Amino acid sequence: MNNITNRNLNIKGIMSVLWDKDKNKRLLGKTFDQVTCKDTYDAYWICQYENRGCSFIKSPKQVYQAIYNGSPVCNICNEVPYEKSIAYKAPKRVEMYWNFEKNSANNVFPEYTSYQSNRKIYVMCSTHNWGINEEKMQRCADLVDHVPCPYCSGELATPENNLKVRFPHIAKELHPDYNAELIPPFSSKSYPFWCELCQDYYTKQVKLRTSQHQGCPKHKSAHQNSKTQGLLLLLFNEIIGGFKKHKLKDKKWSNGNSVEIDIYSMTLRLAIEYDGAQHGTANRVTSDQKKNDMLQNHNEVSIFIRIREEGLPPLKYHDNQFEVSCGKHEPSYRFLIPAIQKTLQIIKNKYELPIMEYSEQQLSIMIDNLLAQVEGNAFIVKENSFAEFAPGLLRHLDSDNKNPFTVSKGSHHTFNVRCPNCGYRFPKNQSEAKNLISSKGRCKKCLYYVENIHIKNSPLVRWHRTVPFNKSLAGNNPIIAKFYSKKNVIPADKISYKSKYPAIWNCPFCLGEYTSTNYTQLKNGCKCKICNKKAIEFAEKEYHNNTTGNL
């Protein structure tokens, strides 16, 4: 019983310190002597936590119970240490999105609210006038990792951040029923986009078009030319012009897909197909023959020419159809030259076009020039090539690499890659075209990467992990941080005190510069590699002299 009484007296003593004498006397006419631990009327108190002096209202019973249970007494600051407040953990987010007016009216302040709190707070964004005229609330803890404003986060489009501004070439392919200025550049919503090869629209999520560079879903199959097909398409466009892939909407295969023509001129109503060795199978022979029959007297096809590799099973042709034989495939593609010459002669005679005769030498030069635009088994549009998309990464490639203008930016093609900063040879998986782009050429050894891969000769900058101040060199050991050179790219308050990356250090004894890691310097007392003296001893001596001088 005596212990309980003593405890009550101690709590009453704490309550007397918190009691606001002036306000309670002036507004309630009460002194602390009149207070009991069971009183339920509202009284005025002054917070003594870290001498904050918050003025809060609670009944004596509530204050007593809070002290008894060891709970926060002040309902304004909640006795939250500043280091655990949202104002300390996310100062920029608080400055940009905290609705001070509405939160203050509810006695909610960022410096007194825990960054892990699930309490709902009012948020706003003055930059985009969001949440000002309407109430927007979210959990306080979400403010640490998430941007509440949908315009800032990119969920909604802005005049500076929309599909038309960020990706104008993709915006041009958007269906005219939709406004590219109102679509966020990385939206997860799907929209119809135009495909030049299909001559039709396909549906795709915007973020897949912009961030992963995906296009028509059929480009990796029927809608994408073989290397030979792509070469022929470019060559006939060079000589005559107006050719592209075409789909006949009124003719369909048994699976429902439209019949497609590899090389087609809408002006001439001319269709050209190339049949390589793979057309020798029974299924391909059947489908090729069926295609011949479907294109007979078709209103969109006046002439149909098949350039067919020698040795393939024979097909039956109709009046408006021709077969041109070519040799077996070989890497120089010279086997196509006789077939190209014969095809041009047929076109010249049937359409009475003024097409000049091309010699074997002239066609050889054209083939060599056009091959640079053809990639593997895909026709590469210039802006989709690795070199065009990421010129800032070209310095990473050795001279013995495949022409980067013939490699797609989304390709798995492996380059020979060497870091231009330290000479480190990149491993195979990191040397793939798409991985090199996504990593911005970041070297695993020296951690340098290209600042902007879309700009040629963009500067190399070093990647570093963001660390809180208490884990930085300056925060963990400010004495040793004094000898950390300002010549280092990463300042002492941004680099981890455990970092094993070589940094420049200044010796206070010999005034020399040397390189060592933060991890090593903290272990050996910042020992100079030149004079072998420890900078920590210099700091202690300096401190001792200053202390003695003050005395």
C-alpha positions in Angstrom: 0.0 0.0 0.0 2.9 2.3 0.8 4.5 1.6 -2.6 1.3 2.6 -4.4 0.9 5.7 -2.4 4.6 6.7 -3.1 4.0 6.1 -6.8 0.9 8.2 -6.8 2.8 11.0 -5.1 5.6 10.8 -7.8 3.0 11.0 -10.6 1.3 13.9 -8.9 4.7 15.6 -8.7 5.2 15.2 -12.5 1.6 16.4 -13.1 2.4 19.6 -11.0 5.3 20.4 -13.3 3.1 20.0 -16.4 0.2 22.0 -14.9 -0.3 25.4 -16.6 -0.8 27.6 -13.6 -1.7 30.8 -15.4 -4.2 29.4 -17.9 -5.9 27.2 -15.4 -6.2 30.0 -12.8 -7.3 32.5 -15.3 -9.7 30.4 -17.3 -10.8 27.7 -14.9 -10.2 29.4 -11.6 -8.3 26.3 -10.3 -5.0 25.6 -8.7 -3.2 22.3 -8.7 -4.0 21.7 -5.0 -7.6 21.2 -6.1 -6.7 18.5 -8.6 -7.4 14.8 -8.0 -6.4 11.9 -10.3 -10.0 11.1 -11.0 -11.1 14.6 -12.3 -12.5 14.4 -15.9 -12.8 18.1 -16.7 -10.5 19.6 -19.4 -7.4 21.4 -18.0 -4.4 23.1 -19.5 -1.0 21.6 -19.5 2.5 22.5 -20.7 4.6 19.8 -22.5 8.1 19.4 -20.9 9.4 16.8 -23.4 12.7 18.2 -24.8 11.5 21.6 -23.5 9.1 22.0 -26.3 6.5 23.9 -24.3 3.4 22.7 -26.3 0.2 23.9 -24.7 -2.3 21.0 -24.7 -5.7 20.2 -23.2 -6.4 17.0 -21.3 -8.3 16.0 -18.2 -6.2 15.3 -15.0 -7.4 11.7 -15.2 -6.0 11.3 -18.8 -2.7 12.9 -17.8 -2.4 10.6 -14.7 -3.2 7.5 -16.8 -0.7 8.4 -19.5 2.1 8.9 -17.0 1.1 5.8 -15.1 1.2 3.7 -18.3 4.4 5.3 -19.6 2.5 6.7 -22.7 3.1 10.1 -24.3 1.3 12.7 -22.3 1.3 15.6 -24.8 -1.3 15.1 -27.6 0.4 17.9 -29.7 3.9 16.6 -30.2 3.1 13.0 -29.0 6.7 13.1 -27.5 8.1 11.9 -30.8 11.9 12.5 -31.1 12.7 14.8 -34.0 14.9 12.2 -35.5 11.9 9.9 -35.9 9.6 12.6 -37.3 8.4 12.9 -40.9 10.0 16.4 -41.0 13.4 14.8 -40.4 13.0 11.8 -42.6 11.4 13.4 -45.7 11.9 17.2 -45.4 11.5 17.8 -49.2 8.2 15.8 -49.4 6.9 17.7 -46.3 7.8 21.0 -47.9 6.1 20.1 -51.2 3.1 18.2 -50.2 2.2 18.8 -46.5 -1.0 20.9 -46.1 0.1 23.0 -43.2 -3.2 24.9 -42.8 -5.5 21.9 -42.6 -3.1 19.7 -40.6 -2.4 22.5 -38.1 -6.1 23.0 -37.5 -6.1 19.4 -36.3 -2.9 19.9 -34.2 -0.9 17.7 -36.6 2.6 19.0 -37.2 5.3 17.4 -39.3 8.0 17.8 -36.7 5.8 16.0 -34.1 4.5 13.2 -36.3 6.3 9.9 -36.6 7.4 9.0 -40.2 6.0 5.5 -39.5 2.6 6.8 -38.3 -0.6 5.5 -39.9 -2.4 8.7 -39.1 -4.2 10.3 -42.0 -2.8 13.7 -43.0 -3.9 16.3 -45.5 -1.7 16.6 -48.6 -1.6 19.1 -51.4 0.6 20.3 -54.3 0.8 24.0 -54.9 2.8 23.4 -58.2 -0.2 21.7 -59.8 -3.0 23.2 -57.7 -3.8 19.7 -56.5 -5.5 19.1 -53.1 -6.0 22.9 -52.5 -9.7 23.2 -53.2 -10.6 19.7 -52.3 -9.5 17.5 -49.4 -6.8 14.9 -50.2 -5.7 12.6 -47.4 -3.2 9.8 -47.0 -1.2 7.9 -44.4 1.7 9.9 -43.1 4.0 6.8 -43.5 3.3 6.8 -47.3 4.8 10.2 -47.6 8.3 8.8 -47.1 8.3 6.5 -50.2 5.4 7.8 -52.3 4.7 11.1 -54.1 1.0 11.9 -53.4 0.4 14.3 -56.3 -0.6 12.3 -59.4 0.9 15.0 -61.6 4.3 14.9 -59.9 4.3 11.1 -59.8 3.5 10.9 -63.5 0.1 9.2 -63.0 -1.6 12.2 -64.8 -0.2 14.2 -67.7 1.1 17.7 -67.4 2.1 20.2 -70.1 5.7 19.3 -69.5 5.2 15.5 -68.9 3.0 13.9 -71.5 3.3 11.4 -74.3 3.5 14.1 -77.0 6.3 16.0 -75.3 8.3 13.1 -74.1 7.9 10.7 -77.0 6.7 12.6 -80.0 7.5 9.7 -82.4 5.2 7.4 -80.5 2.6 10.1 -80.1 2.4 10.3 -83.9 1.4 6.6 -84.0 -1.5 7.1 -81.5 -5.0 6.8 -82.9 -6.5 10.2 -83.7 -9.4 9.7 -81.4 -7.0 10.1 -78.4 -5.1 13.2 -77.3 -1.4 12.5 -76.7 -1.1 15.6 -74.5 -3.5 14.1 -72.0 -1.7 10.8 -71.7 1.1 10.2 -69.2 4.3 8.9 -70.8 4.4 5.8 -68.7 0.7 5.1 -68.3 -0.4 1.5 -67.7 -3.6 2.1 -69.8 -3.7 0.6 -73.3 -4.3 2.6 -76.5 -4.4 1.8 -80.2 -1.2 2.6 -82.1 -0.6 2.5 -85.8 1.8 -0.1 -87.3 3.3 0.8 -90.7 4.1 -2.8 -91.5 0.6 -4.0 -90.7 -1.1 -0.9 -92.0 -3.4 -1.3 -89.1 -3.8 -0.4 -85.4 -2.7 -2.6 -82.5 -3.4 -2.2 -78.8 -0.5 -1.8 -76.3 0.1 -0.3 -72.9 1.7 3.1 -73.1 4.5 2.2 -70.6 5.4 -0.9 -72.7 5.8 1.4 -75.8 7.8 4.0 -74.0 9.9 2.3 -71.3 10.4 -1.2 -72.9 10.2 0.0 -76.6 7.6 -2.7 -77.5 5.7 -2.2 -80.7 3.3 -4.3 -82.8 2.9 -7.7 -81.1 3.4 -9.4 -84.5 6.7 -7.8 -85.3 8.6 -10.7 -83.9 6.7 -13.1 -86.3 4.8 -12.7 -89.5 5.0 -8.9 -89.6 8.8 -8.8 -89.4 10.8 -9.5 -92.5 13.6 -12.1 -92.7 17.0 -10.6 -93.5 16.6 -11.4 -97.2 13.1 -10.0 -97.2 14.1 -6.8 -95.5 17.0 -6.4 -98.0 14.7 -6.9 -100.9 12.1 -4.4 -99.5 14.9 -1.7 -99.1 16.3 -2.4 -102.5 13.0 -2.2 -104.4 12.2 1.0 -102.5 15.6 2.4 -103.5 15.0 1.6 -107.2 11.2 2.1 -107.6 9.8 3.3 -104.2 6.4 2.9 -102.5 6.8 -0.7 -101.2 5.8 -1.9 -97.7 4.2 -4.8 -96.0 0.5 -5.2 -96.7 -2.5 -7.0 -95.2 -5.5 -8.1 -97.3 -8.4 -7.7 -95.0 -10.9 -9.6 -97.2 -8.6 -12.7 -97.4 -8.1 -14.7 -94.3 -6.4 -18.0 -93.4 -8.3 -20.7 -91.5 -7.0 -19.4 -88.2 -8.7 -16.0 -88.9 -5.5 -14.1 -89.6 -5.4 -11.9 -92.6 -3.3 -12.8 -95.6 -0.2 -10.7 -95.8 2.1 -9.7 -98.7 5.8 -9.3 -97.8 6.6 -6.5 -100.4 3.7 -4.6 -101.8 3.1 -1.4 -103.9 -0.3 0.1 -103.5 0.2 2.4 -106.5 1.2 -0.4 -108.9 -0.9 -3.1 -107.1 2.3 -5.2 -107.3 2.9 -8.0 -104.8 6.4 -9.6 -104.3 7.2 -12.6 -102.1 10.5 -14.2 -101.2 10.6 -18.0 -100.5 13.7 -19.3 -98.8 14.7 -22.9 -98.0 12.1 -23.1 -95.2 9.4 -23.0 -97.8 10.4 -26.6 -98.8 8.3 -28.2 -96.1 4.9 -29.8 -97.0 2.9 -27.3 -94.9 4.7 -24.3 -96.4 4.2 -25.7 -99.9 0.4 -26.1 -99.2 0.1 -22.6 -97.8 2.1 -21.0 -100.6 -0.1 -22.7 -103.2 -3.2 -21.6 -101.4 -1.9 -18.0 -101.4 -1.3 -18.2 -105.2 -5.0 -19.3 -105.6 -6.3 -16.5 -103.3 -4.4 -13.8 -105.1 -5.7 -14.8 -108.5 -7.8 -12.0 -110.0 -7.7 -10.1 -106.6 -8.7 -6.5 -107.0 -5.6 -5.3 -105.0 -3.1 -7.4 -106.9 -2.5 -7.0 -110.6 0.9 -8.7 -110.7 2.2 -11.3 -108.2 5.9 -12.3 -108.4 7.6 -15.0 -106.3 11.3 -14.9 -105.9 11.9 -18.6 -105.0 15.1 -20.4 -104.1 16.1 -23.1 -106.6 15.3 -26.7 -105.6 12.0 -26.0 -103.8 8.9 -28.1 -104.7 7.1 -26.6 -107.8 3.9 -24.5 -107.4 1.1 -23.8 -109.9 0.7 -20.2 -111.1 -2.1 -18.2 -112.6 -2.1 -15.7 -115.5 -1.0 -12.7 -113.4 1.7 -14.6 -111.5 5.4 -15.2 -112.1 8.1 -17.2 -110.5 11.7 -16.0 -110.5 14.3 -18.5 -109.4 17.4 -17.5 -107.3 20.4 -19.4 -106.1 21.1 -20.9 -102.7 21.5 -18.5 -99.8 25.0 -17.3 -99.1 26.2 -14.5 -96.7 27.2 -11.9 -99.4 23.6 -12.0 -100.8 25.0 -11.9 -104.4 22.7 -14.9 -105.1 19.9 -12.4 -105.3 21.4 -10.3 -108.2 20.1 -12.4 -111.2 16.6 -12.6 -109.6 16.5 -8.9 -108.9 17.5 -8.1 -112.5 14.8 -10.5 -113.9 12.1 -9.1 -111.5 12.9 -5.5 -112.5 12.6 -6.6 -116.2 9.1 -8.0 -115.5 8.0 -4.9 -113.7 9.4 -2.7 -116.5 7.6 -4.7 -119.2 4.3 -5.1 -117.4 4.0 -1.5 -116.2 6.0 0.2 -118.9 8.1 2.0 -116.3 11.4 3.9 -117.1 13.5 1.6 -115.0 17.2 1.6 -115.9 19.1 -1.7 -116.2 21.4 -2.4 -113.2 24.6 -4.2 -113.6 25.9 -6.9 -111.2 28.5 -4.4 -109.9 25.8 -1.7 -109.2 23.5 -4.1 -107.4 26.5 -5.5 -105.4 27.2 -1.9 -104.1 23.6 -1.3 -103.3 23.3 -4.6 -101.4 26.4 -3.8 -99.3 25.1 -0.4 -98.4 21.6 -1.6 -97.5 22.8 -4.5 -95.4 23.8 -2.0 -92.8 20.1 -1.3 -92.2 19.1 -4.9 -91.8 19.4 -6.7 -88.4 19.5 -10.5 -87.9 16.0 -11.6 -88.9 14.4 -8.1 -88.4 14.2 -4.9 -90.5 15.6 -2.2 -88.2 14.2 1.3 -88.4 17.0 3.8 -88.0 15.6 5.4 -84.8 15.3 1.9 -83.2 18.9 1.0 -83.6 21.3 0.9 -80.7 23.6 3.5 -82.1 20.8 6.0 -82.8 19.1 5.5 -79.5 22.1 5.4 -77.2 25.1 7.3 -78.8 26.5 8.0 -75.4 27.3 4.2 -75.0 29.2 3.9 -78.3 32.6 4.6 -76.5 32.0 1.4 -74.5 32.1 -0.8 -77.6 35.3 -2.3 -78.9 36.2 -1.8 -82.6 35.6 -5.5 -83.5 31.9 -5.3 -82.7 29.0 -5.7 -85.1 27.8 -2.4 -86.6 25.6 -0.9 -83.8 23.4 0.7 -86.4 22.3 -2.8 -87.4 21.5 -3.9 -83.8 18.1 -3.1 -82.3 18.0 -1.2 -79.0 15.9 -4.0 -77.5 18.1 -6.8 -78.9 19.8 -9.6 -76.9 22.8 -9.2 -79.1 26.0 -9.4 -77.1 28.7 -6.7 -77.7 32.3 -6.7 -76.7 32.2 -4.1 -74.0 35.0 -2.4 -72.1 34.6 0.4 -69.4 36.1 3.6 -70.9 37.1 4.7 -67.3 38.9 1.7 -65.9 39.1 -0.7 -68.8 37.1 -3.5 -67.0 35.7 -6.1 -69.5 31.9 -6.4 -69.0 30.4 -9.9 -68.5 28.3 -11.4 -71.2 24.9 -10.8 -69.6 25.7 -7.1 -69.0 27.0 -6.7 -72.6 23.6 -7.4 -74.2 22.3 -4.3 -76.1 19.1 -4.0 -74.0 21.0 -4.6 -70.7 23.7 -2.1 -71.6 21.0 0.5 -72.2 19.1 -0.2 -69.0 22.2 0.0 -66.9 23.5 3.1 -68.7 26.8 1.3 -69.2 27.5 1.2 -65.4 30.7 -0.6 -64.7 30.7 -3.1 -61.8 34.2 -2.3 -60.9 34.5 1.5 -60.8 30.7 2.1 -60.8 30.9 4.9 -63.4 28.0 5.2 -65.9 27.0 7.5 -68.7 25.0 10.4 -67.4 22.7 10.7 -70.5 23.0 7.8 -73.0 21.0 9.7 -75.6 23.8 12.4 -75.9 27.1 11.5 -77.6 30.1 11.9 -75.3 27.9 12.5 -72.3 30.1 12.7 -69.2 30.8 9.6 -67.0 29.5 10.0 -63.5 30.0 7.6 -60.5 27.0 5.8 -59.1 26.7 5.8 -55.3 24.1 4.5 -52.9 22.3 7.2 -51.0 23.0 6.9 -47.3 21.4 8.6 -44.3 23.6 11.1 -42.5 24.2 9.0 -39.4 25.7 6.3 -41.7 27.8 8.7 -43.7 31.5 9.3 -43.0 30.8 12.8 -41.7 27.9 11.6 -39.5 29.6 8.5 -38.1 33.1 9.9 -37.6 33.4 13.7 -38.1 37.0 13.8 -36.9 38.3 11.5 -39.6 36.0 13.1 -42.1 38.1 16.3 -41.7 40.9 14.6 -43.6 38.6 13.3 -46.4 39.6 15.4 -49.5 37.2 17.8 -51.1 38.5 16.6 -54.4 36.4 13.5 -54.1 33.3 13.4 -56.2 31.1 12.2 -53.4 31.2 14.5 -50.3 31.8 13.1 -46.8 28.1 13.5 -45.8 26.9 11.4 -48.8 29.3 8.4 -48.7 29.1 5.5 -46.4 31.6 5.3 -43.6 32.0 1.6 -44.6 32.7 2.3 -48.2 35.5 0.3 -49.8 35.8 2.5 -52.8 39.3 4.3 -53.1 39.0 7.9 -52.1 41.5 10.8 -51.8 42.8 11.7 -48.3 44.9 14.6 -46.9 47.6 14.0 -44.4 47.9 16.8 -41.8 51.6 15.8 -41.1 53.3 15.7 -44.5 50.5 17.6 -46.3 50.5 14.9 -49.0 47.6 13.2 -50.8 47.0 9.5 -50.9 44.2 7.1 -51.7 42.6 4.7 -49.3 39.1 3.5 -48.5 36.8 4.8 -45.7 36.6 1.3 -44.2 40.4 1.1 -43.9 40.9 4.6 -42.6 38.4 4.1 -39.8 40.2 0.9 -38.8 43.8 2.2 -38.8 43.1 5.7 -37.5 43.5 7.4 -40.8 47.1 6.3 -41.4 49.0 8.1 -44.2 50.5 5.9 -46.8 53.3 8.4 -47.3 54.6 9.2 -43.8 52.8 6.3 -42.0 51.5 8.8 -39.3 47.9 8.6 -38.1 45.8 11.7 -38.6 43.7 10.8 -35.6 46.8 11.5 -33.4 47.0 14.9 -35.0 43.4 15.6 -34.2 43.8 14.4 -30.6 46.9 16.6 -30.2 45.1 19.6 -31.7 42.1 19.0 -29.3 44.5 18.8 -26.3 46.3 22.0 -27.3 42.9 23.8 -27.7 41.7 22.5 -24.3 44.9 23.5 -22.6 44.8 27.0 -24.2 41.3 27.6 -23.0 42.3 26.7 -19.4 
